[in-house]
């Protein structure tokens, strides 16, 4: 699981650097005239590599083969988006028929380039109503400009992990639900040594901290990134300033940017046994649903639990929301067996039993309404918190754009400067950020 998360981060970095396929690429021409009932061999490329993940994929293929014995599936794992897109551009017999990706940020590129086939005709032909199968937020990150070139495979939800022992010692009875409670509890949970150095912080607010990317924290405000014409709107959205003001207040309340950054550099690697939450250097921690399994495997020496992240005080009624992302899957436009490929995609994404089994196997959130309600899902209450976040109507995902995660990278770089006190005029800074995002998008359009 650790390598998977590292690869996801690498994919986002590649997208931000413009190393993935551009919107003007011309895909090889495939065929949707094949007979899916005839013997055929499909190539399915995916990014999973850990032994338990690969086994889960292979078990899924075995279940599919029982329903479609005429369709043989050859899987190739540990594939990055860059490698996949190079193969799709080249086309030919070696290219994949079914493709998947760990990052939703690149869906805009997949759709606009045409390299991933539009799935709406296949859904219609199969009599499937996607709006009744998948939560809206998950559908939003699998389409771009009206083109449904991907479907949700499994989802990731982000929430709050908290140290129950530390809460009890600090006299805190429940996890914080609003940002004012979050700041108050973070201060109560912060401990210092006799020399004034940190022993533990309530919450490490740094945007460079593990999964603390600004977009995941910003999701608690329900921001809008683009208007109907695709223009960046961060400077016009009052929630942007409120988000940064809250972040800066949280930093100040726990001792300031410099001291916190110095303490953060003592943290071990995120996916290692030296993880800061596992080592009790932080009492509250932003992370995804997979962290729970890792804490159990590591036999954490304290009691812990999960909850949604707090929300702004003036949006208290949205408590329970969170940031969503996930794995997406589609049919390669270059495939000469698109109907057979669709049968595999349809099974992996819409068969309730399959979605539940796969979600349980790799400890991810299922991506259909039916699977989210299934009694066969992992009953662990610490995992159920993330299922509730995924079902919450206020939860949100990053909107796709034509150049992948480039706007996310721009926001991240800007956020680093804000927390370090390098942006004296936030309004002006946000206007410049919008201008940069718009210029980057325009360049990708051309």
N, C-alpha and C positions, 0 to 999 in steps of 0.2 A: 504494500500500500504506500510506503514512503516514496518509492521511486515513481509511482504514478503521480503523486502530488508534485514532485519535483518536475516531472515532464510537463504537467499542466502549466506550471509557472514559466517554463521555458517556451512553451507554445505562445503564451501571452506576450512574452518578450519579443519573440520573432514577429508576431503580428504588429506590435508597436513599432518595430524597426522597419516595417514594410517588406519583410522577407517572404511573405506568403503571396499567393496568387493575386494579381490585380483584377479589378473589375472588367478590364478590357481583354482578358485572355479569351481565346477561342477554343471551346471544348471540342474534342473529337466526337464525331457523330456515332451514336449507337442505334439500338433498335428496340421498339416496344411492340414488335410484331411476333415475338417468339411465343411458342406454346409452353406454358409452365408445367404441363402434364407430361411432357416428354423428358427423357433422361438428359441431364445437364450437370455441369460442374461449375459452381460459383466460387469466386474468390472474395473473401470477407476480410478486410483490413481493419484493425482496431489498435488501440494504444495500450491495452492492459498487458502487464508483464509479470506481476507478482504471481507466485504459484497458485494461491487460492483464487485469484482473479481469472487466471488462464483456465483453471479447472471449471470455474463457474461458466465461462464462455463455452467451453467444450461440452459441458452438461446441457447447456441451452441448445447447442447445435444437435446433440443427440436427441433431445425432445422434438426438435423440428423435423429430424429425419424420420421419426416414427410417423409423423403426419404426412410427410412428403418424401417417401423412399426413393423417388426418381431424381431428387435434387441432392447432389453431393456438394458439400461445402468445405472448401479449403481455407483455413484461417491463417492469417499472418498477424502476430501481435507485436507490441512495442513499436508501433509505427507512428511517427510524428506527422503533424499536418503538412510540414514542408515536404517530406518524402512522398506523402500521399498525393499532394498537388502536382509534384513533378511527374508522377506516374500518370495522373489524369490528363495532364497536358500532352504527354507523349502518346497516350492511348495504346492500342494494340492488345495482343493476347495476354500480356503480362500485367495489364492494368486491373485494378480491383473492380468488382461488380457492385459490392456493397461496401460503403465507407462510413466510418464513424469518427467523431472528434470529441475531445475532452473540453473544448472551449466553445462557448456560445458566441463569443465575440466575433468569430470569423464567419458566422452564418451569412452576414451581409455580402461577403466575398463569394461564398459558395453559391448563393442565389444569383447575384448580379453577373458572375462570370459564366453562369450556365453549366458549370462542371458537375453540379449536383442536379439531377432531374427534378422537374416540378412534380410533386406527389399528389396534387389535388386530383388530376385525372384518375390516378390509381385508387385514391380514396373513394371517389365517386363511383368508379366501376365496381368496387367492393361493397358499396352500400354503407360506408362508414361515415358517420357525422363526427368530425374531429372535435367540434365544440362540446359534444356530449361525452367524449372520451378523455380529453386532456384538459387540465386546468388552464385558464386563459393565460396566466403568466408564462407557463411553459410553452404554449403555442406562440406567444409573442416573440420568444427568442429563437424559434425555429423557422421564422419566415422573414422575408424582407421585400418591401414594396409590392406586396400582394402575391409574392411567389413562395409557396410552401415547399421549400427544397429539402427540408429535414423534418424529422419527428423526434420528440423527446424519447430517450431510451431509459435513463435513470436520472434522478435529480440530486443535487446537493443543496442543503439548507444550512444557513449559518445562524448560530445562536450563542447563548452564554453558558459557559461551564463555570461552576463556582465551588469553592472549597467549603463544605458544610461545617467542618471542624473550626475553620477560621471564622465563619459567620457566627457560630455559637459562642466562641470566645469573645467576639466583639459585640455580642448582644444584638445581633441582627437576625430577625425572625424569618425573613423571606428574601428572595432575590429582588433587586430594584426593578421597578416598572417604568419609572420616568427618569429623565436625564438628571433632574435635581436630586433624586434619590440615589442615582448612580454615583454622582460626585460625592454626596454625603457618605455613602458606604465605602467608596474607594479610599477616602481619607481615614475612616475608622479602621479599615483593614490594613493600612500601611504601617509597617513596623520598621524601626531604625535600631541600629546597634549603638552602644555607648559612644562611639566616635562620630555618630551622626550619619553614617553611611546606611544605605538601605539593607534591611534583611529581607523585606518583602514589600511589594507595592500592591495596592488594592486592585488596580488595573493599569497595565502598561499601555498608555494611549498612543504611543509612537506609531506612525503610519508604516514604519519599517519593521514592525513587530509581526513576525509570522504571517498570519492571515488577515492582519489589520489593514488591508488596502482601503483607501478612502471610499471607494465606491460601495464596499460592503457596509461600512459604518454609515455612510450617507443614505443608504437604503431605508434607515429608520425614519427618515424625514419624508420619504416618498417623492424624491425629486423628479423633475422633468429635465432631460438633457437636450432635447431637440424639439423644435416646433413642427407644425404640420408640413412645413416646406423643407425640413431637414436642417434648419439653422440652429446652431448652438444657443441655448437659452440660460446658461448657468448664471450669468450676470443679472438677468431679468428676474430670476426666481429668488424671492426673499429667503427661501429655505437654505440657499447656499450660504449666505452670511450667517444665518442662525447656526448652521452646522459647524462652521469653522469657529464661531464664537464659543460654542459649547465645548469643542475640542480644546481650544486654548485655555478655557476656564478649568477643564479637567487636568490639564498639564500643570497649570499654576497651582492648583489646590494640592497637588501631590509633590510639590517641591521645585517645579520648573524644568524647562527643556534640558538644560545642561546636565544636571544631576541625574535625571531620568535616563538620558541617553548613555551616560557613563555606566549606569547600572545595567542597562539593556545589553551592553557589550559583554557582560559577564554571563549572559544566557547561553545555554547549549543549543545545538541545532534543533530545529523544529521537530523533525521526525526521529530524533534520537532519544536515548534514555536520559539525556540531560535537558529535555524539554522544560521550559521555565515553569509551566503549570504543574507538571509532574514532580518537579523538584521543589515546589511550594515557594517559588520566588514571586509568583503572582497569585492573588486569591480569586480573581475573576479573569476570564479568558474568552476571547472570541474564537470560535472554531466551528468546523463542520461536523456532521453526524458521525463521521468515521472515527473521530477522536475517542469516542466512548469505548469502542472496541480496543483501541490501542491502550487506553488507561487500564482496562481490565487485564489485557495481556501482560502489561508491565507490573500488575499487582500494586497499584498506587497505594501508598501508605497513609491515606487519609480518606475520609468520606467525601464524596462529591455528588453533584447533581447537575441538571441542565434546566434551562429556561430560555424564553425568548430574550433578545437584547432589549434594553429599555428604549422608550420612545420619547420624543419631545413632550414637555409638559402640556403644551397646547394641543397635542394630538394623543392624549391619554387613551382615547377610545380605540386607537389602532394597536394597542398593545397586543402582542402575539405575532406581529409581522416580522419579516426578516428578509435577508438577501437570498435569492435563489439563482442557481446556475445548474449545469448538469452535462451529461453526455448526449450528443445528438447523433442521429444515424440517417443515412439516405442512400439513394441509388445513383451510381455513377452514370452521368449522361453518356459516357463512351461505351457503356456495357451493351453487348449485343443480346443480352438475356434480361432485359429490364423487367419483364413480367415475372420471371422466376425470382429475380432479385427482390421484387416487391413482396413476394410471398414470404421471404425470409424477414424483411423489414416489418411487414405486417404482424408476423408471429412474435417477433422480439418486442414490439412496442404496444400491441393491443391485446394479446392473449393474457388474461388476468393471472392465471396460474403461473405462466412463464415470468411475468413481470414481478410477481411476489417472490418466486423462488430465486430469481436473479438478485433482487434487492436484498433478500435475507443473506444470500451467499457472500456478497461483497459489502454488506452493511451500508448501502446507499438508500436514498428515499425513492420509492416507486413513483412513476410519472403518470398514472392514470387515476381517474376518480375511483374506479372499481377496486384497483389494487390498494389505494390508500385506505379504503374501508375494509379491506379483507381481514378476517379474524386469523388468517394464517401468517400475518406479518409478525415480525419479532415483537414480543409482548413487553420487552424491557421498557419501563417507563422513561428511562433516560434517553432512549431512542425515540419514543413516542413524542417527545417534545418537538422533535424536528419534523415529524409527520404533521403535527398541528401547525407548525410554521409554514410548511408547504401548502397546507389547505387554507391558510388565512388569506382572505380576499385582498388584504392590504399589502401582502408580501410582493416583492417586485424583483425583476431581473434587469440587467443592463440591456438597453435597446441595441440591436445589431446596426452596424454602419458599413459603408462600402469599403473602408480600409481596415476592417477588423477592429482590434483593440487599440488603435492609435490614439483615439480620443481618451481612452482610459489611461494610457501611459502619460498623456499630456496632463490629465487631472492629477495623476500620482506625483509627477514632478513638481507641479504647482503646489500641491499639498505639503510636500517636503519643505518647500520654502516658507509656507505659511506657518507651520509648526515651529520652524527654526527662527521665526521673527524676521524673515527677509522680505516680507511683503507689507510695507508700511501703509499702503492704501489698498484695502481689500476690494473695493468697488472697481478701481482701475485695474487691479490684477485680474479680476474675474472677466472684465471686458477684453483684456488682452488674451486671456485663455480662450474665450469664445472665438475671437478673431483667428487665433492659431488653429483651433479645431476646424473652423469653416474653411480656412485656407488649405489645410491638409485634405479635407474631404473634396474640395474643388479640384485639387491636383489629382486625386485618385479618379475622379469622374472623367478627367481628360486623359 
